[in-house]
Amino acid sequence: MLAVAVALALTGAALVPSGIANAADTVLLSQGKPATASSVENKDYTPAANAVDGNTGTRWSSERSDPQWLQVDLGQTSTINRVELTWEAAYATSYEIQVSDSGTGGWKPIYSTTTGPGGNETLSVSGTGRYVRMYGTVRANGYGYSLWEFKVFGSAGSTNPPTDPPTDPPTDPPTDPGSVNPGYPNQPGPFTQASVVKVTGGNGNWKLQVDGKPYTVKGWTWGPSAAQADTYMPGLVAEGANTIRTWGTGTDTKTLLDSAATHGIRVINGFWLAPGGGPGSGGCIDYTSDSKYKSDQKADILNWVNTYKSNPGVLMWNVGNESILGLQNCYSGQKLEDVRNAYAAFVNEVAVAIHGVDANHPVTSTDAWTGAWPYLKRNAPALDLLAVNSYGDVCNIKKTWIDGGYNKPYIVTEGGAAGEWETPNDANGVPTEPTESQKAAALVNSWKCIIDHTGVGLGATFFHYGTEGDFGGVWFNVIPGGNKRPGYYSIGKAWGASFANTAPTISSMTVTQNVAAGASMTVSLKATDPDGDAIKYVPFFNSKYIDGADGLLFQDGPQPTPGTFQLTAPQTLGVWKAYVWAEDGKGNVSVESRSFRVVAPPVAGTNIAKGKPASASSFQTTVDNFTPGQAFDGNAATRWSSDWSDAQYLQVDLGSVQSFNHVQLLWEKAYGKAYTVKTSNDGVVWTTVKTVTDGDGGVDDFAVSGSGRYVRLDLSQRGSPWGYSLYEFGVYQ
């Protein structure tokens, strides 16, 4: 699950035009300033303010239409010389950067492009204004526009009189839901000086001690940016938590450590080593031979230990994360064993070095499974304690520890409800996500299993104190959008906290199954609030199991009864997930999800193209069989896929001249935006029977009058950066 966390470090080559300003008075003007937008995907989770909050884990997202804009009020007329855009996958290919003195008119472009690449764009500009706007006119794909960050640099000028810019849906800051936990006895902060932290005891009777007093790790992996620490730390205190865990340590760690110490929270400071993150991670390193990598990493780690060892917020150091498991993606056989042992020996070398410069804080190392512990047992005796990320299997740790004959205590550094890799598939063939109540119960059960290993299990930081409300965020985060979920309260009560107001309770969720693309479907959630608060229900869809998208798409439709929605099914075929958020207006939320399958709308008549010979201008076979016949086999799970260029065709030979009255195209995400349907009796002279210039993918279903032996799809403009790809090309009579 580390991939979820580190994915927030966005990739993509920056576009840096020549002559970029480097003026000494260039400063970041936009961060934290008022922002508005033409539209938002959802006012609670993708508001305009997210693009100027300094957090690359939150974003603004618009509706799915052109044009759209996002603007920031700098508060005063300023000289603008640089703009940085950090795009989500939904980016603009054509847009302008504009400035205005009033925010309501008089917009002047200071940058324009029709070939925006997305990713991270750094733009050299020159202009003056109080308001700066990104005005998008052409989207790169079928989604809206979405920016993780919109940064404006320059020098501030004179203050303008107040104006009334266009309004954005209101965005309230995260609120504490009235949690009451005054004077929690295990919260001794604020801390004003560094503590001496030791692992004491032995032979199954270990303790973690801070300044000579017993300390049980109770907390979460940390999700918000360091800049947001003061906003979200109070929620930890109210819950009875005392610890957070990070995966990396760097320049912004001081802000996080200082805030933690102020709030009575201590930090397990992580150091990333390749290939961290377990299955699917990259960055293969040969620890048997790559002396430069090891030397550089060791020096970097020691630098940060020396920098922060005297900070009152430090609890311990954690070297590496899930690398022993992750190395299986790099090597096999004896080489894998050799590199794993060498990695563990390097961890030991680093632990010895850390102890040499900081004798007051323990050192541990995290991996994704207890199967990594034998490597550490053999090669890393300098570790003060073990650590493991464990979700559905957490209650088996004790037996594994006993059977392995280990001589060190441990902490769980990630945990919670079973993940995708641990749950059985549902009726639609995708992992069954635990319900909200199951997730809340799993945290308590996990805690019990850890603490019941008396004298050995020294506590846990569960996954994840994160604010994202995307696919992974719904599965694991306990404060999406700053709203607290039942898991936050269930583990808080286990830690001894009490609360005046808690989250809604969900009893059931139903979703229409096997719904035709574009047809009406019902999504229903039943929930009650233990405090009698009114519940607001908000529905979303997600397409991760189709195209890998993490974001949730807000849905709107009639709500005949509270919690029941009549929604329009997506156009793209495959397995989707429906979500409903139940919000109580007091900073609490519960979320439930169910999968459903979008299928092709039925067509009356006979598909005369099924099983007939097919040809195409190009097709791919490098990864799978994407030959032309796949679009005419009657199987919506197979497809034809072309090369990545605009001018392409796909045609079928019906065997004889035949008339038809309907065509159905089932697109994969690589769809055609502009194309024509043509017929021919001889394959030489063609007649156009249908022209499309505004295709949006999914299912294209249209009546058409045509006749011929050959039916051809002439494709002239792609709707995605890829080629064209069709699951089925049906011709009906």
N, C-alpha and C positions, 0 to 999 in steps of 0.2 A: 504493500500500500504506500510505500515511500514515493512511488512514481506519482501518486496523487499530489503529494506535498511538493516535490521538487518540480513538478510540471508548471508551477507558478512562475518559475524562472523562464520566461518566454524566449524562444529562439527566433531566428530570422535575421538575415543580413540587413544592416542599417543602410538606408539610402542617404548618402552624405554628399550633396552637391558641392562643387568647387566654390571657394571663396567664403566658406562658412565663417560667421562672425566669431571673433574671440575677444571682444571688447572686455576691458577690465571691469566695466560696470554691468556686465550681463549677469542678471540674477533670475531665478525662477519666480515668476510673478503670479502664476495661476493656482498654485497648490492651496487647497482649502478655501478658495474663493467661490462665490455663488455661481452655480452653473444651471443652465436651462437647456431644453431640447424641444424639437418639433414633436417628438413622441417618445414613448418608452415601451419596451417589451413588457415590463411589469414594474409598477411604481415602487414596490417593496424591495425588489431584488436587483433591478438594473436601472436605477435612477441616474439622472445626469451627473449628480454629485460624485458618483463612483469614479468618474473619469478624471477628477482633479483631487482625489484624496491621497495620492502618493502611494497607493497600495495596488500592486500589479495582480492581486488576487481578486479584486472587485472590478466591475465594468459597467459602462452604460451600453444599452442595446436598444435600438429603435424598432419600430414596426417594420414589416417587410414590404416596403414600397419606396419609390423614388419621387421627389427628392426628400432628404431629411437633413437636419442640422443639429449641431451641438455648439453651444456658445458659453463663454465664461466672462464674468464681469470682473475686471482687474481692480475696480474700485476707483481708478483714476486714469486719466489719459497717460499712456505710456508709450515709449519707443520700443517696437518689437523687432528683434533681429534673428530669432530662432524659434521654431516650433518642432516639438517631438511628438509623434503619434505612435502609440503602441497598440496595434490592431489585434483583435481576436480574429478567428478564422473568417468572420463576417466583415469584410473590409470593403473599402471603396476603390474602384478602379479609376473613377473620374470624380474629382472634387476640387473645391477651391478653399483656400484659407482667406477669410475676409475680416476686415476691421471696421468698426463703427464707433462714433462718439456717443450715440444715444442708445444703441441696442434695439431700436425700433425701426430703423431705416438708415439710408445713407451708407450702405455697405459697400466697401471698396475691396476688390481682390488684391492680395499681395503674393499669392502663389496659386498656380493652377496646374493640373495634370489630367491627362486622360489615360495614363498607363500606370496608375498606382500599383505597387507590388505587394502591399500588405506588410505584415510583420512589423518591424521597427523602422520607422521613417524619421530621419532628421532633416529638416528643411531650413535652408538659409533664406530669410525673408527680410523685407525692409518696409516698415509701415508704422503708423501712429494711430492709436485709438484706445478707448476704454474697454470696448467689447471685442473679443476675438472669436471667430466662428469657423468651424469646419462645416462646409456646405457640400454634402454629397449628392451627386446626380446620377451615378451609375454604380450599382452593387456588383460585387464579384461573383455572387452566387444567389441562391434563392432565399437566403435569410435577409435580415435587415443590415444595419450598420452597427458595429460594436467596437468600442474602444476601451482597452484596459486603462490607458492613461492618455491625457491630452495636456501636454506641458507647453507653456508659453514663456519664453525668456526675453529679457531686454532690460530696460531701465525705467523705473517709475517716474512719473511726472506729476503734474498738478492734479488736484482732486476735483472731480466734476460734481455738480449738484445732483441730487438723487433723481433717478428716472424710474419708470415702470417698464422693465423689459418684459417680453413675452413670458407667460407663466409656464412652469413645469409642474407636473403632478407633485404634490407635497411629499417631502422625504424627511421623516422624523429620524433623529439620531437614535441609535440603539438605546433602549431603556432597560433599567433593572425592573423586573416585574413585581416589585414590592417584596423581594426576598428579605426575610428578617432573620438575622443570625448575629445579634449584637454580642460582642465580647466573646466570640468563639475561643475557647481556652487554648486551642492548639495553634492560634494565630498570634505569635509573639511580636510581630513586626510593629513599626518599621525597624529594619536592620541598619545599623549605622557603621558597623565595622565587620571585617571579614571574620568568618567563623572557622573553627577547627573541626573538620568533619572526618570521622574515623569509622572503619568497620572493625568491631571488636568481638571478642568471644571466639568460639570455635566448636567443632564436633556437633553440629546441629543446633547450636545455641548462640548464633550470631546476632549482633545488633548493629544498626547504623546509629551513630551518635553524633550530635551537633553540639559542640561546646560542652561535651560530657553528658548531655541529656539524650534519652532515646528519641529516635526520629523514624517514623514510618512514612514512606513516600506515598503521598496521596495527590494525584493530579492528572494532568492531561498533556498530550503533545500540543505544542503551541502553533496556532495558525495565523493570527493577524500579523500585520507588519509591526516592527518595533515602534514605529511612530504612533501606532494605535494602542500601545500597551496600557497607557493610563485609562483608556476608555474601557478596556475589557478585563483588566486585573480585578476590579471590584467584584465582578461576577464570580471569580475563583474564590475570593475571600468569603463571599456570602455562602458558597457551597461547601466550605470547609476544606478546600484543597490547600496544599502547601507547596506544591512543586509543579513546574512545567519542564518539558523536554524539547530541545531543538535538535536539528540535524546538521546545522552548520554554524560556525562562529566566525564573525568578521567585524567590519567597522561599525555596523549598526547594532552590534550586540551590547555595547555600553548603554544605549538607550533602553534596551529591554531589561538588562540587569539592574539598572538604576530604578526603573519603575517597579520591577519585581521586589527589590529590597524595600522600597517605600511601602509596598502593600503587604509585606510579610510573606512573600513567596520566594522560594529558591529555585535555581535553574540547573538542570542537567544539560551541560553545554556539549553539543555534538560536533564531531569532526568527520567530514565526508571522505570516504576512500572508494575509489573505483574497484569493482563495478557495483556500487551501492544500489540498493533498491530491490534486490532479489530477482525473481524471474522477469525476463524481458528487458532488463537494464543493459546499458552498454558500457563502453569505456574499458575494454579488456586490458588488464595489466598482468605481465608475467612477473610475479613477485619473486621468482627464483633468479631473475637476471636483470630486471630493470632497476638498477641502482640509482639512476638519476631521479626517477619518479619518487622512489622511497626517500631519497635525501631531501628533495624539494618539499614533499609532504611533511616530513618530520620537522624541517625547519619552520614551515608555516604554522604547524600545530604549536610548536614551542614558542613561537612569537606571540600567538594569541593567549597561551597559558600565562606567559610573563606579563602580558598586557592586562589581563583580567583577574589574576589570582588573588588580588587584594580587594576585589569588589565584594561587598557584603551579599550580593545576590547569588554567588556561585555555590552550588552544592557538590557537584562532581564533574568529571570529564568523561565523555563517551566517545571512544575511538572507533569509527567505522559503523556501517549499518547494512546488514544483510548481504555482505560481500561474499561470505563463504558459500551461501546458497547461490548467489548471482554468478559465481565463477563457473557454474555448470553450463552457462551460455557461451563460455569462451573455450573451454577445454573438456576433455573426456579421458577416461581410462587412467593410467598411471600418471599422466601429465596433470590431470585435474587434481589428483591426490597430492602431488608434489607442490603445485601452486597453492592449494589450500593450506598446506602445512607451512609454506613459506609466508603466506599472508598472516597466519596466526603468529608466526615468529616475529614478523614486522610489527604487529600490534604489541607484542611483548616489548620489543625494542623501544617503541614509542612510549609505552607505559613506564619503563625504567627511566627514560629521559624526562618524562613529566614529573615523576617522583623526585628527580634530581633538582628540579627548579621549583617545585611546589609540594611540600611534604604535608600540606594541610587539607588536601582534597583527594578523595579516592578516584581511581580510574577503572572504567569498565569498558566493555565492547559488546555491541548489539548484533545479533543475527536473527534471521527469520524463522529459525527452527532450532529445537534442542539438539538436532543432529549435527549442529555446528560446534556444540560444546566439547566433544572429544578432541577436536583440533586445538581448541584453546587450552584444554586440560594438558595436552602433551607439550604445547609450544608457548603458552603465555602464562607462566606462573606468577608474573609480576602484577597481573590484574587483581584488584582488591575484591571484586565481586563479578558475577556473571550477569548478563542481561539477555532478554529474548523478546521478540515480537510474536505474540500468540493471540489468536482470536478464538475460533470455535474449539480449539484443542487445548485451551489454557488449563483445564482441570486435569489434564494428563501430565502436566509438568512435574508434579510431585513424584509420580511413579518413575518418570524418566530420570529425574535427579537421583532417586534412590538406586535404581537399577544401574545407573552409570557410575556410581561410587564417587560422586563429586565432593570436593572438599572446600567449596566456596558457596556463600549464599547468593541469591539472585534477586533481581527486580524485573518486572515486566515493563518494557518501554513502549510497547503498543499493544492494544487489546480492545476487546469489545465484542459485538455480535459477530457471528460467522460472516466471512466475506464471500465474494462471488466464487472464489476458488474452493469453497467448502460447502456450499449449499447445493441440494439437488435441483435439477432443472424442473421448471413448471410445465404445464401442458403445451406451452408454445415453444419449448425447447431452450429457454434461457434461464439463468440462475434465479432461484426463488429468493427474493429479498425478504428478510425477516420483517415482521410487522413492527409498528412503533412500540407496542407493549413488549414484544419479544426482545427488541433491542434494549429497552430499559431494564428488563429482567436480566439480560445477559451480562450487563455491567455489574450488577449486584452479585450474580452467581460467580462471575470471574473473580471479583474482589474476595468473596468468601473462600474460594479455592486457593487463592494466593496466601491470604492471611492464615488460613488453617494449616498451612505448612509452617508451623511455629518454629521460630528461630532460624528459618532459612529463607522463606519468602518475605522480603523486606518492603514490599509495596509495589505500586504500579503508577505509570502515567498512561492513561487510556487514550485511544485515538477516536475523536480528534476535537480539540477546542478551536474549530474553524468556522469561518463565517460564510463560506461559499454555499450557494444553494443549488449547485449543479448535481449531476448524477452521483458522483462520489460523495458530494456534500450531504445529499439526502441519506445516503447509505450510512455515513459515519458521523458527520458533524453534529454537535449538540447545540451550536448557537448560529445557525444559518441566518444571515441578515441581522445578526445581533439578537435574534429571538431564541428563547430557551425552550428546549424540547424535554419530553419526559425523562430521557436518559440523564440529563443534567440533574433533575430532581431526585431520581431514584438513587444515584450514587451519592448525591449530597446527603440524603437521609442516612445512607449506610455509613457516611463519615461523621454523622452526628449533627447535621444541620437541621434547622426547621424553617419552614417557609409559609408566608402569609397567603401566597397566591401561586398556583401551579398551572401546568399546561392542560389543554383539553385532552380527553380520553377518547380514542377512536375504537369503535366496536366492530365495524365492518366496512368493506369497500367492494363494490361490484363494477365491472366494466363490460360493455358489449364485446363479445368475442367474434372473430372472423367477420369483420365489417368491411363492406365494399368501399374502395377508395372514394372519398368525397361524399359518402353517405352519412346520414344522421346516426349518432350513437349516444348511448347513455352512460354517464360516469356518475356514480353515486357513493357518497361517504356518509356514514352515521357517526356522530360524535356528540359527547356531552362535556360540559365544563364543570369540574368539581367545585368551583367557586361561584357558579351561576352567571358567569360572564357571557355576553352575547358572542357567538362564533361567526366569523367571516370565513367563507370557503373560497379558495382560489385554485382553479385547475390548470395543469400543464401537461404537455407531451414531451417525450424525449425519444430520439432516434439512434441511441448509441449502438444498438445491436444491428443497425442497418449501415450506418456510415461512421461510427466511432465518435459522434458528437457527444460532448459532455453536457452542454447547456440545455436548460429546460425552456420550452417554447410556451409562453402564456397563451391560454385559450379563452375564448369568450363565447358565450351562448346563453340561451334561456335557462333560467333556474326555477323550474316549476315548484320545487319544494327546497327548503334549506339543505344544501349539500348535494343536490341532484342537478346535473347539467345535461342539456341536450346539445351536444357538440358535433362539429363536422369532422369526420375522420380525415386524416392526412391523405395526400395523393400518392405518396411513395409507398410501394408495396413492401411488406415485411413485418417483422415484430417490433412494435413500439411499446413504450411504457406510458401509462397515464398516472399522474400524480394529483392529489388534492391536498392543499395546505389548509389546515384548520387553525385560524388565528383568533386569539381572545381579546386583542386590543390592549393587553397589559404586558406586552413583550414576550408572550409565550406562543408556541406553535407546535402542532403535531402534524406529521406528514405520513401519508400512506401511498403506496404505489401498487399497480397491477399491470401485467403485460396484456397486450391484445394484438391480434394479427390483422393487418390491412391486406385485403385480397382484391383481385381485379373485379370490377363490376361485371355482372353477367351480360352477355350479348345474345340476343335472339338470333337464331339462324345457325348456319354451319360455317366453320372456319375453313375455307377452301385452300388456305396457304399452309395448313398444318402438315408437316412431314414432307413438303415439296422441296425440290432442289433450290439452293440459295447461293448467292455470290455477293461479294462486297469489294469495295475499293481497297480495303485493308482489314486486317484483324490481328489480334494478339494471341500468341501461344506461349509466351515466355513463362508465365506463372500458372496458367490453367488453359482449358480449352474454351477459347472465346471465338470460335469459328462461326461463320454466318448461319449455319444450320441450327445453332443454338437458339436463335430467335424465332424459329418456326417448329420447335419440337413439342409445343404444348406444355412445357414445364417452366413455370415462373421462377424456378430456382437456378436455371441456367441462362446464359446470356451471350450475345455478340458484343464485342468491344473493338473499336477502331483505333487507329493511330491518333496521336494528339495533334490534329490539325483540322482546319475548318471544312475544306472541301472533301466530302466523303459520300459514299452511297451504299445502300443495302437493297438488294432486290431478290424477288422470288419468281420462279418459273412455275406457273399453275398447270402447265402441260398442254393447255388448249385455251382458246379464247373463251373467257367466261365473264359474266357481268357480276357486279357486287354492289352493295349499298351501305357498307359500314366498315370502318377501319378502327382498330384499337392498338395503341402503342403503349407498352408497359416499360417505362424508362427506369434504368438504374440512376444513381445520382449524377452520372455524366450524361446529361440530356441535351437535346437539340432545342435551341432557342428559335432558329429560323430554318425552315425546310419546306419542301414540296413533295406531294404524293403524285406520281406519274404512272401512266399505263402505256403499254405498247403491244402491238400484235406480233412484231418481228424482232424486238430488242434493239431496233435502230431508230425508228421514228417514235417520239414520245409525246404524250398529251398530258398536260397538268390538270389534275382533278381536285387538288386541294393545296392551298398555300397557307403557311403558318409563319408569322413574324414575331410572335410574342409568347412562344412556348415557355412553360415554367416547370417542366418535368412532371414526375409522377405518372399519372395516367392521362393520355390524350385519347379521347373517345369522340368520334364524330361520324355523322351520316355523310355519305358521299356517293355520288352516282358515277360509276366507272365501268369500263369493259376492256379486256385485253388478256393476252396470255402472260405478260410480264407486269408485275407491279413493283414499282421502285420508289424508294425514299431517297431523295436528293437533299443532302444536308449541307447547309451553307454557313451556319453560325452556331458555335457551341455555347451552352449555358453554364459551362464550368471550365476550369483550367485543363481538364483531362480531354479525352476524345469524346466519342459518342458510344453509348452502351444501352442496348435494349434487351430486356428479358423476353419479350414477345412482340411480334409484329403480326397481328391477326387481320385477315381479310375475310369479310363475312358476306354471305348471300342468303 
